[in-house]
């Protein structure tokens, strides 16, 4: 597994605008932002690199965020995961976030979120990056 000089934030969302928003929010801190979609692509990246923080959309086409969280946990038990969701159909964002908590995910952002929320979560996780 390759360790880059900088910390890596992996962003996995099927909405490119969300990936770009998170990348833009993190541009001023010492972290490389890698974007991936679908979830299977994120697993390939995580298999080869040390991931420090992973932003995971819960509801995506194909293999979803819950599947991805389990895979990331298998490969990188020390990685911090930030679950992001706006809910889907009858499953509200609130219910979704309670569900991911059962997977041990302690960091959650409900859509819509602010750029400052992303930055605050990441700096808190990485200890000032």
TIVO-2410 file (N, C-alpha, C; in nm, 3 decimals):
# residues 129
REC num residu      c1      c2      c3 atome chaine
REC   1      X   0.084  -0.117   0.000     N      A
REC   1      X   0.000   0.000   0.000    CA      A
REC   1      X   0.089   0.124   0.000     C      A
REC   2      X   0.053   0.221  -0.080     N      A
REC   2      X   0.135   0.340  -0.096    CA      A
REC   2      X   0.088   0.449   0.000     C      A
REC   3      X   0.183   0.512   0.067     N      A
REC   3      X   0.155   0.625   0.155    CA      A
REC   3      X   0.204   0.750   0.083     C      A
REC   4      X   0.113   0.841   0.052     N      A
REC   4      X   0.155   0.965  -0.012    CA      A
REC   4      X   0.215   1.059   0.093     C      A
REC   5      X   0.284   1.163   0.047     N      A
REC   5      X   0.342   1.259   0.141    CA      A
REC   5      X   0.233   1.336   0.213     C      A
REC   6      X   0.127   1.365   0.145     N      A
REC   6      X   0.016   1.437   0.206    CA      A
REC   6      X  -0.093   1.338   0.247     C      A
REC   7      X  -0.180   1.385   0.330     N      A
REC   7      X  -0.295   1.303   0.368    CA      A
REC   7      X  -0.393   1.299   0.251     C      A
REC   8      X  -0.468   1.191   0.246     N      A
REC   8      X  -0.563   1.173   0.136    CA      A
REC   8      X  -0.706   1.175   0.188     C      A
REC   9      X  -0.787   1.259   0.124     N      A
REC   9      X  -0.931   1.260   0.146    CA      A
REC   9      X  -0.995   1.203   0.020     C      A
REC  10      X  -1.065   1.094   0.035     N      A
REC  10      X  -1.134   1.031  -0.078    CA      A
REC  10      X  -1.281   1.071  -0.072     C      A
REC  11      X  -1.331   1.126  -0.182     N      A
REC  11      X  -1.469   1.173  -0.189    CA      A
REC  11      X  -1.545   1.085  -0.287     C      A
REC  12      X  -1.652   1.022  -0.238     N      A
REC  12      X  -1.727   0.929  -0.321    CA      A
REC  12      X  -1.874   0.973  -0.323     C      A
REC  13      X  -1.916   1.023  -0.437     N      A
REC  13      X  -2.054   1.069  -0.454    CA      A
REC  13      X  -2.086   1.061  -0.601     C      A
REC  14      X  -2.208   1.023  -0.634     N      A
REC  14      X  -2.247   1.015  -0.775    CA      A
REC  14      X  -2.280   1.152  -0.833     C      A
REC  15      X  -2.288   1.254  -0.748     N      A
REC  15      X  -2.312   1.390  -0.795    CA      A
REC  15      X  -2.178   1.463  -0.804     C      A
REC  16      X  -2.136   1.491  -0.926     N      A
REC  16      X  -2.007   1.555  -0.947    CA      A
REC  16      X  -1.998   1.690  -0.878     C      A
REC  17      X  -2.110   1.763  -0.871     N      A
REC  17      X  -2.110   1.893  -0.804    CA      A
REC  17      X  -2.074   1.881  -0.656     C      A
REC  18      X  -2.120   1.774  -0.592     N      A
REC  18      X  -2.088   1.753  -0.450    CA      A
REC  18      X  -1.939   1.722  -0.435     C      A
REC  19      X  -1.886   1.638  -0.522     N      A
REC  19      X  -1.743   1.608  -0.518    CA      A
REC  19      X  -1.660   1.735  -0.536     C      A
REC  20      X  -1.699   1.817  -0.631     N      A
REC  20      X  -1.627   1.941  -0.657    CA      A
REC  20      X  -1.638   2.037  -0.539     C      A
REC  21      X  -1.755   2.044  -0.476     N      A
REC  21      X  -1.775   2.130  -0.360    CA      A
REC  21      X  -1.682   2.090  -0.246     C      A
REC  22      X  -1.674   1.961  -0.219     N      A
REC  22      X  -1.586   1.913  -0.112    CA      A
REC  22      X  -1.440   1.940  -0.148     C      A
REC  23      X  -1.403   1.914  -0.272     N      A
REC  23      X  -1.266   1.941  -0.315    CA      A
REC  23      X  -1.232   2.089  -0.297     C      A
REC  24      X  -1.322   2.177  -0.339     N      A
REC  24      X  -1.298   2.321  -0.326    CA      A
REC  24      X  -1.287   2.362  -0.179     C      A
REC  25      X  -1.369   2.303  -0.094     N      A
REC  25      X  -1.367   2.336   0.048    CA      A
REC  25      X  -1.234   2.300   0.113     C      A
REC  26      X  -1.168   2.198   0.061     N      A
REC  26      X  -1.045   2.148   0.122    CA      A
REC  26      X  -0.918   2.199   0.055     C      A
REC  27      X  -0.931   2.289  -0.043     N      A
REC  27      X  -0.815   2.331  -0.121    CA      A
REC  27      X  -0.709   2.404  -0.039     C      A
REC  28      X  -0.745   2.464   0.073     N      A
REC  28      X  -0.648   2.541   0.150    CA      A
REC  28      X  -0.585   2.465   0.266     C      A
REC  29      X  -0.616   2.338   0.280     N      A
REC  29      X  -0.551   2.259   0.385    CA      A
REC  29      X  -0.463   2.152   0.321     C      A
REC  30      X  -0.373   2.099   0.397     N      A
REC  30      X  -0.273   2.006   0.347    CA      A
REC  30      X  -0.330   1.865   0.331     C      A
REC  31      X  -0.413   1.848   0.228     N      A
REC  31      X  -0.474   1.718   0.202    CA      A
REC  31      X  -0.495   1.704   0.051     C      A
REC  32      X  -0.460   1.588  -0.001     N      A
REC  32      X  -0.491   1.557  -0.141    CA      A
REC  32      X  -0.634   1.507  -0.147     C      A
REC  33      X  -0.713   1.562  -0.237     N      A
REC  33      X  -0.852   1.520  -0.252    CA      A
REC  33      X  -0.862   1.436  -0.379     C      A
REC  34      X  -0.907   1.313  -0.361     N      A
REC  34      X  -0.931   1.224  -0.473    CA      A
REC  34      X  -1.079   1.196  -0.479     C      A
REC  35      X  -1.133   1.202  -0.602     N      A
REC  35      X  -1.276   1.179  -0.621    CA      A
REC  35      X  -1.296   1.047  -0.693     C      A
REC  36      X  -1.402   0.977  -0.654     N      A
REC  36      X  -1.431   0.848  -0.716    CA      A
REC  36      X  -1.581   0.827  -0.727     C      A
REC  37      X  -1.620   0.766  -0.835     N      A
REC  37      X  -1.757   0.721  -0.855    CA      A
REC  37      X  -1.748   0.619  -0.968     C      A
REC  38      X  -1.810   0.509  -0.955     N      A
REC  38      X  -1.896   0.458  -0.848    CA      A
REC  38      X  -1.815   0.407  -0.728     C      A
REC  39      X  -1.887   0.349  -0.634     N      A
REC  39      X  -1.825   0.301  -0.510    CA      A
REC  39      X  -1.716   0.197  -0.537     C      A
REC  40      X  -1.734   0.116  -0.638     N      A
REC  40      X  -1.634   0.013  -0.671    CA      A
REC  40      X  -1.500   0.076  -0.705     C      A
REC  41      X  -1.501   0.190  -0.770     N      A
REC  41      X  -1.377   0.261  -0.804    CA      A
REC  41      X  -1.306   0.307  -0.676     C      A
REC  42      X  -1.383   0.351  -0.578     N      A
REC  42      X  -1.326   0.394  -0.451    CA      A
REC  42      X  -1.255   0.279  -0.380     C      A
REC  43      X  -1.312   0.159  -0.390     N      A
REC  43      X  -1.250   0.041  -0.329    CA      A
REC  43      X  -1.116   0.012  -0.396     C      A
REC  44      X  -1.110   0.028  -0.527     N      A
REC  44      X  -0.983   0.008  -0.600    CA      A
REC  44      X  -0.877   0.106  -0.552     C      A
REC  45      X  -0.914   0.231  -0.535     N      A
REC  45      X  -0.819   0.332  -0.486    CA      A
REC  45      X  -0.774   0.298  -0.345     C      A
REC  46      X  -0.868   0.265  -0.260     N      A
REC  46      X  -0.836   0.235  -0.120    CA      A
REC  46      X  -0.749   0.111  -0.106     C      A
REC  47      X  -0.754   0.022  -0.204     N      A
REC  47      X  -0.671  -0.098  -0.199    CA      A
REC  47      X  -0.524  -0.066  -0.220     C      A
REC  48      X  -0.495   0.048  -0.282     N      A
REC  48      X  -0.358   0.081  -0.317    CA      A
REC  48      X  -0.297   0.199  -0.242     C      A
REC  49      X  -0.379   0.275  -0.172     N      A
REC  49      X  -0.331   0.394  -0.103    CA      A
REC  49      X  -0.386   0.400   0.039     C      A
REC  50      X  -0.315   0.468   0.126     N      A
REC  50      X  -0.362   0.489   0.262    CA      A
REC  50      X  -0.461   0.606   0.258     C      A
REC  51      X  -0.582   0.581   0.298     N      A
REC  51      X  -0.687   0.683   0.299    CA      A
REC  51      X  -0.702   0.733   0.442     C      A
REC  52      X  -0.695   0.864   0.460     N      A
REC  52      X  -0.706   0.922   0.593    CA      A
REC  52      X  -0.851   0.956   0.629     C      A
REC  53      X  -0.924   1.010   0.533     N      A
REC  53      X  -1.064   1.044   0.556    CA      A
REC  53      X  -1.140   1.016   0.426     C      A
REC  54      X  -1.258   0.961   0.440     N      A
REC  54      X  -1.338   0.925   0.324    CA      A
REC  54      X  -1.478   0.982   0.340     C      A
REC  55      X  -1.517   1.068   0.248     N      A
REC  55      X  -1.653   1.123   0.243    CA      A
REC  55      X  -1.735   1.028   0.156     C      A
REC  56      X  -1.841   0.972   0.212     N      A
REC  56      X  -1.918   0.869   0.142    CA      A
REC  56      X  -2.066   0.908   0.134     C      A
REC  57      X  -2.115   0.923   0.012     N      A
REC  57      X  -2.258   0.941  -0.008    CA      A
REC  57      X  -2.325   0.805   0.016     C      A
REC  58      X  -2.431   0.805   0.090     N      A
REC  58      X  -2.494   0.678   0.126    CA      A
REC  58      X  -2.576   0.621   0.011     C      A
REC  59      X  -2.649   0.706  -0.060     N      A
REC  59      X  -2.735   0.658  -0.167    CA      A
REC  59      X  -2.676   0.693  -0.303     C      A
REC  60      X  -2.623   0.589  -0.371     N      A
REC  60      X  -2.564   0.603  -0.504    CA      A
REC  60      X  -2.612   0.486  -0.589     C      A
REC  61      X  -2.612   0.504  -0.720     N      A
REC  61      X  -2.646   0.390  -0.807    CA      A
REC  61      X  -2.544   0.277  -0.789     C      A
REC  62      X  -2.588   0.156  -0.810     N      A
REC  62      X  -2.498   0.041  -0.795    CA      A
REC  62      X  -2.473   0.011  -0.649     C      A
REC  63      X  -2.352  -0.023  -0.618     N      A
REC  63      X  -2.315  -0.050  -0.478    CA      A
REC  63      X  -2.320   0.083  -0.404     C      A
REC  64      X  -2.392   0.086  -0.296     N      A
REC  64      X  -2.413   0.212  -0.224    CA      A
REC  64      X  -2.310   0.239  -0.117     C      A
REC  65      X  -2.335   0.344  -0.044     N      A
REC  65      X  -2.243   0.390   0.057    CA      A
REC  65      X  -2.227   0.295   0.174     C      A
REC  66      X  -2.332   0.225   0.212     N      A
REC  66      X  -2.319   0.130   0.324    CA      A
REC  66      X  -2.222   0.018   0.288     C      A
REC  67      X  -2.233  -0.032   0.165     N      A
REC  67      X  -2.140  -0.134   0.115    CA      A
REC  67      X  -1.997  -0.078   0.117     C      A
REC  68      X  -1.982   0.045   0.069     N      A
REC  68      X  -1.850   0.106   0.062    CA      A
REC  68      X  -1.790   0.126   0.201     C      A
REC  69      X  -1.869   0.169   0.296     N      A
REC  69      X  -1.820   0.187   0.433    CA      A
REC  69      X  -1.763   0.056   0.486     C      A
REC  70      X  -1.834  -0.052   0.464     N      A
REC  70      X  -1.785  -0.183   0.509    CA      A
REC  70      X  -1.652  -0.217   0.442     C      A
REC  71      X  -1.640  -0.192   0.313     N      A
REC  71      X  -1.515  -0.222   0.240    CA      A
REC  71      X  -1.400  -0.134   0.287     C      A
REC  72      X  -1.426  -0.006   0.307     N      A
REC  72      X  -1.322   0.084   0.355    CA      A
REC  72      X  -1.276   0.040   0.494     C      A
REC  73      X  -1.371   0.002   0.578     N      A
REC  73      X  -1.337  -0.045   0.714    CA      A
REC  73      X  -1.250  -0.171   0.708     C      A
REC  74      X  -1.275  -0.260   0.612     N      A
REC  74      X  -1.193  -0.380   0.597    CA      A
REC  74      X  -1.050  -0.345   0.559     C      A
REC  75      X  -1.035  -0.250   0.466     N      A
REC  75      X  -0.903  -0.214   0.415    CA      A
REC  75      X  -0.829  -0.115   0.506     C      A
REC  76      X  -0.904  -0.026   0.568     N      A
REC  76      X  -0.844   0.081   0.649    CA      A
REC  76      X  -0.926   0.103   0.776     C      A
REC  77      X  -0.911   0.017   0.874     N      A
REC  77      X  -0.992   0.033   0.996    CA      A
REC  77      X  -0.966   0.166   1.066     C      A
REC  78      X  -0.849   0.225   1.041     N      A
REC  78      X  -0.815   0.351   1.106    CA      A
REC  78      X  -0.869   0.474   1.032     C      A
REC  79      X  -0.917   0.457   0.911     N      A
REC  79      X  -0.966   0.570   0.832    CA      A
REC  79      X  -1.091   0.629   0.895     C      A
REC  80      X  -1.100   0.760   0.891     N      A
REC  80      X  -1.220   0.828   0.938    CA      A
REC  80      X  -1.317   0.839   0.821     C      A
REC  81      X  -1.442   0.814   0.849     N      A
REC  81      X  -1.544   0.819   0.744    CA      A
REC  81      X  -1.646   0.925   0.779     C      A
REC  82      X  -1.679   1.006   0.678     N      A
REC  82      X  -1.783   1.106   0.692    CA      A
REC  82      X  -1.897   1.063   0.599     C      A
REC  83      X  -2.009   1.024   0.659     N      A
REC  83      X  -2.126   0.984   0.581    CA      A
REC  83      X  -2.201   1.111   0.540     C      A
REC  84      X  -2.238   1.117   0.412     N      A
REC  84      X  -2.317   1.230   0.364    CA      A
REC  84      X  -2.443   1.178   0.297     C      A
REC  85      X  -2.554   1.245   0.325     N      A
REC  85      X  -2.679   1.201   0.266    CA      A
REC  85      X  -2.785   1.309   0.278     C      A
REC  86      X  -2.871   1.310   0.180     N      A
REC  86      X  -2.989   1.395   0.183    CA      A
REC  86      X  -3.114   1.310   0.198     C      A
REC  87      X  -3.093   1.181   0.222     N      A
REC  87      X  -3.207   1.089   0.231    CA      A
REC  87      X  -3.244   1.039   0.092     C      A
REC  88      X  -3.340   0.949   0.089     N      A
REC  88      X  -3.382   0.891  -0.038    CA      A
REC  88      X  -3.521   0.831  -0.020     C      A
REC  89      X  -3.614   0.872  -0.102     N      A
REC  89      X  -3.753   0.827  -0.093    CA      A
REC  89      X  -3.803   0.840   0.050     C      A
REC  90      X  -3.843   0.729   0.112     N      A
REC  90      X  -3.901   0.733   0.245    CA      A
REC  90      X  -3.797   0.739   0.356     C      A
REC  91      X  -3.670   0.725   0.321     N      A
REC  91      X  -3.564   0.725   0.423    CA      A
REC  91      X  -3.508   0.867   0.436     C      A
REC  92      X  -3.544   0.935   0.543     N      A
REC  92      X  -3.497   1.072   0.563    CA      A
REC  92      X  -3.347   1.073   0.592     C      A
REC  93      X  -3.288   1.190   0.578     N      A
REC  93      X  -3.145   1.204   0.609    CA      A
REC  93      X  -3.119   1.169   0.755     C      A
REC  94      X  -3.213   1.205   0.841     N      A
REC  94      X  -3.200   1.176   0.984    CA      A
REC  94      X  -3.194   1.026   1.011     C      A
REC  95      X  -3.286   0.952   0.951     N      A
REC  95      X  -3.288   0.805   0.968    CA      A
REC  95      X  -3.163   0.742   0.909     C      A
REC  96      X  -3.119   0.794   0.796     N      A
REC  96      X  -2.998   0.742   0.732    CA      A
REC  96      X  -2.878   0.759   0.824     C      A
REC  97      X  -2.867   0.875   0.884     N      A
REC  97      X  -2.753   0.902   0.971    CA      A
REC  97      X  -2.755   0.815   1.096     C      A
REC  98      X  -2.871   0.784   1.146     N      A
REC  98      X  -2.879   0.691   1.260    CA      A
REC  98      X  -2.835   0.551   1.217     C      A
REC  99      X  -2.867   0.514   1.095     N      A
REC  99      X  -2.827   0.381   1.044    CA      A
REC  99      X  -2.675   0.371   1.030     C      A
REC 100      X  -2.610   0.475   0.977     N      A
REC 100      X  -2.465   0.468   0.960    CA      A
REC 100      X  -2.392   0.472   1.093     C      A
REC 101      X  -2.455   0.531   1.191     N      A
REC 101      X  -2.396   0.533   1.326    CA      A
REC 101      X  -2.378   0.390   1.377     C      A
REC 102      X  -2.469   0.301   1.340     N      A
REC 102      X  -2.459   0.161   1.381    CA      A
REC 102      X  -2.340   0.091   1.315     C      A
REC 103      X  -2.288   0.148   1.205     N      A
REC 103      X  -2.168   0.095   1.139    CA      A
REC 103      X  -2.041   0.156   1.198     C      A
REC 104      X  -2.056   0.236   1.301     N      A
REC 104      X  -1.940   0.296   1.365    CA      A
REC 104      X  -1.896   0.427   1.304     C      A
REC 105      X  -1.977   0.484   1.216     N      A
REC 105      X  -1.943   0.612   1.155    CA      A
REC 105      X  -1.983   0.723   1.250     C      A
REC 106      X  -1.885   0.801   1.292     N      A
REC 106      X  -1.912   0.906   1.389    CA      A
REC 106      X  -1.927   1.044   1.327     C      A
REC 107      X  -1.891   1.058   1.202     N      A
REC 107      X  -1.896   1.188   1.135    CA      A
REC 107      X  -2.003   1.184   1.027     C      A
REC 108      X  -2.095   1.280   1.034     N      A
REC 108      X  -2.206   1.280   0.939    CA      A
REC 108      X  -2.237   1.422   0.893     C      A
REC 109      X  -2.269   1.435   0.766     N      A
REC 109      X  -2.314   1.562   0.709    CA      A
REC 109      X  -2.443   1.537   0.631     C      A
REC 110      X  -2.546   1.608   0.667     N      A
REC 110      X  -2.673   1.597   0.595    CA      A
REC 110      X  -2.676   1.701   0.484     C      A
REC 111      X  -2.717   1.656   0.365     N      A
REC 111      X  -2.732   1.748   0.252    CA      A
REC 111      X  -2.861   1.827   0.272     C      A
REC 112      X  -2.863   1.953   0.241     N      A
REC 112      X  -2.750   2.034   0.195    CA      A
REC 112      X  -2.662   2.074   0.314     C      A
REC 113      X  -2.533   2.083   0.289     N      A
REC 113      X  -2.440   2.126   0.393    CA      A
REC 113      X  -2.361   2.245   0.342     C      A
REC 114      X  -2.295   2.312   0.434     N      A
REC 114      X  -2.216   2.430   0.401    CA      A
REC 114      X  -2.069   2.392   0.379     C      A
REC 115      X  -2.000   2.473   0.305     N      A
REC 115      X  -1.857   2.452   0.284    CA      A
REC 115      X  -1.786   2.452   0.419     C      A
REC 116      X  -1.827   2.539   0.509     N      A
REC 116      X  -1.764   2.545   0.641    CA      A
REC 116      X  -1.785   2.415   0.719     C      A
REC 117      X  -1.897   2.345   0.697     N      A
REC 117      X  -1.921   2.216   0.763    CA      A
REC 117      X  -1.817   2.112   0.718     C      A
REC 118      X  -1.786   2.113   0.589     N      A
REC 118      X  -1.688   2.019   0.534    CA      A
REC 118      X  -1.550   2.047   0.593     C      A
REC 119      X  -1.513   2.173   0.590     N      A
REC 119      X  -1.382   2.212   0.642    CA      A
REC 119      X  -1.371   2.183   0.791     C      A
REC 120      X  -1.473   2.216   0.869     N      A
REC 120      X  -1.471   2.191   1.013    CA      A
REC 120      X  -1.458   2.042   1.042     C      A
REC 121      X  -1.532   1.960   0.970     N      A
REC 121      X  -1.525   1.814   0.992    CA      A
REC 121      X  -1.386   1.763   0.959     C      A
REC 122      X  -1.330   1.804   0.849     N      A
REC 122      X  -1.200   1.753   0.805    CA      A
REC 122      X  -1.088   1.799   0.898     C      A
REC 123      X  -1.088   1.925   0.935     N      A
REC 123      X  -0.985   1.975   1.026    CA      A
REC 123      X  -0.998   1.906   1.161     C      A
REC 124      X  -1.121   1.886   1.208     N      A
REC 124      X  -1.141   1.813   1.334    CA      A
REC 124      X  -1.090   1.670   1.328     C      A
REC 125      X  -1.112   1.603   1.217     N      A
REC 125      X  -1.068   1.466   1.199    CA      A
REC 125      X  -0.917   1.456   1.188     C      A
REC 126      X  -0.857   1.543   1.108     N      A
REC 126      X  -0.714   1.534   1.080    CA      A
REC 126      X  -0.629   1.613   1.179     C      A
REC 127      X  -0.692   1.674   1.277     N      A
REC 127      X  -0.617   1.745   1.379    CA      A
REC 127      X  -0.549   1.871   1.331     C      A
REC 128      X  -0.618   1.947   1.252     N      A
REC 128      X  -0.562   2.075   1.206    CA      A
REC 128      X  -0.498   2.066   1.070     C      A
REC 129      X  -0.495   1.944   1.014     N      A
REC 129      X  -0.439   1.922   0.880    CA      A
REC 129      X  -0.318   2.010   0.864     C      A
***
